[in-house]
Amino acid sequence: MSPFVRRVPGRPGVTLVQIVDKSSGQYKIVKHIGSARTDAELAAKMEEAREFLNPGQGVLDFDTVDSA
């Protein structure tokens, strides 16, 4: 299985963001991205984790409407 982003609860009010790989039925933390206390911090940590997994690959914004 390839590495993936995992969010796990930490201390009360804290969410941990980690890059994890599962092999032989066991999870191994590849990289600990950090901890977030607010939704904004969590979004930033999740984006940092996605960039770590797929460097240079942007995210398409499907919410914008082209008026052409």
Secondary structure, DSSP 8 states (H G I E B T S, - for coil): ---EEEEEE-STT-EEEEEEEEETTEEEEEEEEEEESSHHHHHHHHHHHHHHHSTT-----TT-----
